[in-house]
Amino acid sequence: MSTPDENVPESDTEPLLEATGDDQEPVEEPRTPGRVAMEAALKASGKALSDLT
């Protein structure tokens, strides 16, 4: 039977970690009924969602 110490790689053979998802496209938030109502109210007032931030 092997012990865990015998199975350790002798050199740095671990694969490199993948890059984080920073370069992925942003995920759009789900449109809840409240968000839909807020967007409708903003549109009726002549404003856009981007005006809030």
Protein Blocks (a to p, Z undefined) as FASTA:
>chain_A
ZZfklmpcfbdfbccddddfklpccddddddfklmmmmmmmmmnopafklmZZ
